[in-house]
Amino acid sequence: MKCVYVYNKIDVVGIDDVDRLSRQPNSVVISCNLKLNLDRLLARMWDEMGLVRVYTKPQGQQPDFGDPVVLSA
């Protein structure tokens, strides 16, 4: 089973610890308090789950980027 280890509160530990944790396999370091690396966590989750966004459009019109269809591999 695939997993991603998420380490929170990187804002209260030293940079050496953050560096060590971020280099471990399947790991993402974040800070919910300071909103650090949340975009990287979201991208990693999408990659690990094999999800893609598909934007549909009627022929001859511009695509609607507000409402994608989400598909898995």
ABEGO torsion letter per residue (X at the ends): XBBBBBBBGAAABBAAAAAAAAABBGBBBBBAAAGBGAAAAAAAAAAAAGBBBBBBBBBGBBBBAABBBBBBX
